[in-house]
Amino acid sequence: MAYKTISPYTGKEVKSFPTATDFEVDAALAKAQTAFESWRTSSFAERADVMSNVAKILRENADEYARLISLEMGKLLSEAQAEVELSAQISEYYAEHAAEQLAPRVLAPKGYPEGSVQLVSDPLGVLYIVEPWNFPFYQIIRVSAPQLSAGNVIVMKHASNVPQCAAAFEEIFRKAGAPEGTFQNLYLSHEQSDHVIVDPRVRGVALTGSERAGAQVAAAAGKALKKSTLELGGSDAFIVLDDADVKKAAKWAAFGRNWNAGQVCVSSKRLIVADSVYDEFVETYRELASELVAGDPTDPTTTLAPLSSREAVDRLQKQLDEAVAHGAKAEKLGKPVPEEGFFFQPMMVTDIAEDNPAYQAEFFGPIAQVYRVPDEATAIKLANDSPYGLGGSVFTKDVERGRRVARQLDTGMVFINQPTKVAADIPFGGVKRSGYGHELIDLGIHEFVNQKVVGVCDIDGAF
């Protein structure tokens, strides 16, 4: 498996890295196990110091890290800077809250004296995390901050097109004071990844990535009887009801569909619009999306980034061609994008029938699927008619109506009058083929701990 930095803006290779040897993989697992034996007994204060230092390092070197993100996966520099800051906020969050979130819970079982039974949270051990390229810093910290704060240690396989981001994060933890072996980055082949999953020293697996990769990792982890969490794809519904502020909804749609060049699992991918406001919404969206400027992601005037790779461009074009071949209408939006690099022309696709492959597909790029619906009930039905269930949004001037519609959507997250939001103190997770398990807040930190019962029974009144 080739680990290479290839600039999505120029299409040129910048740097390559060798895949780890089998000896290096086994040595890393041994180092991780040794590190766990001491890290598990560290105090929450020691772990908090590391997390606070991570946040400090991220902020002190924010421009450097943001430029590295832009170089490797093509993200706009402003978006990359926001990603670095969000990563720092997540580190700070667990520095402040991990101890209280993992504090022993006193139970009150019938027949036992008060305080004689507790539920404690012990770390599991070595965790293997597999992370994607679209948020090369944020995805790492979303798992590593809570799990290192819980006393676990981490071995990571990052995406092959962001190897320098992966190496940078290992260095960040080292500089922050994390003990040797607590966080390790490995450039692994798929075969070596399977070996790591089944290794008895590894106690859990967390993956963020494609549905296909998730199925493979979950199958391997399940066969080895190991806990796993998966954050996979999404085809989020963006519902515009008949009483919505149409201009506001269209503005958010243009942002929600095209930020990070549309390469976000919680992008607003399916725009489901009430018939009475459909024409106004589509015209406004068309105008706003046509204003996007494709170019150098480090140029502040650029508003549309390239896709991450040539493979991403080819895959998206194939999906678009297939959708049109099955009867959908595709409209190009805005000026032609640069021919050099991995850019993709913003598109709006309509007239997507239920038997069109696009109806059930996730488009990972700046292609908006737009649906006209007669009423609220049809909008909900269409939104739920998807194999995915990650995020979504509802636009309406009636907040209570929005909440009522949100409760009927079969997804892990729904936001009213805004595309799906990410923050250090909002949990993240989906249902159906979007995966299982949660990341962030107390839900995330409890995913890979042993919630163990400790009861004292040799006292008066105990059984």
C-alpha angles and dihedrals in degrees: 000000000000117000106199140156105225115173109236088204097057102017089228127131114246105177141348134206131205121246113251118263120241088249091055091050094053091044090052092051090049090050090049092052091050091048091051093056090063101029092055089063095047117114124253087245091059092049091046090054090056093048092048090050091050090055091048093050092048092053096043090053099031097128093048093050093044091053090050090053091049092048095051105038104014100244118161109264092238090053091047091052090052089050092054091049092048089051089053091050091052091051090051092047093060093041086060103036111026095090094053093042092055098038115131113271116223113223127202107209116178112266097021126105115253112276096013094112124053136177110220130187115227123182115251099218133239113021125195116213126190114197136190133232102239094080102018096177104028094051091053097049093044088069104023098052096058096037097048088046088054091054099259124127127223140225112188138201109191128191114287094239096058102051095139092053088052093051091046092057093051087052091048091057091046091052090046091061102258108155119255111281095018093110121018132177118208130186097221135181119226090256092052090048090057089050092053093050094055096040107116091227090065112083103179144012130215122187134182113186146075126350090245094052091046093053091051095047093043091051092051093046092046092050088053090046094240130145115252138180124202131197105185139160130323141195098197120202117229104198120198110191125204093260096049127124093253098197091050092046093050091049091052091045092055089051097040094050099043108035111115084016088291092296098130127112089222097044116136093257104159114047106200110189132185113245095239093060099027099102094048092046095049093048092050093046090049091053095047096045090047089060093063113119117212118205147090106002090216092056109096090218092061114098101170120059127204121256116263100255147357088257090057091053093048093047093050093046090052090053091049093049090049092050092052092045088058094053107275121136118232123198124191114226127208133345121335113276122236116283092216115078129013103305125150126203113245109248141187116210122196139167093050108170123208091251092054112106087227090065091073099028134102113230108207100199143043097314117120118204107207125196130186115214131183099221149354096273092055091048091055092046092050093046091054094044092091135097087230131075111177113118141335146167140226125207118205138129089230106077094191089053088051092052091049092052091044091057089057095054115098097224139107095241136024129178128195117230095351137070117258108302129217122204139153092252101041118086122237128211145110146211138231112021091346088082139248139270129047138259129207134025117035092318091065097045091052095054095086106030130100105240095208129188115228113186130177110214107165095080132095113286096018124117 
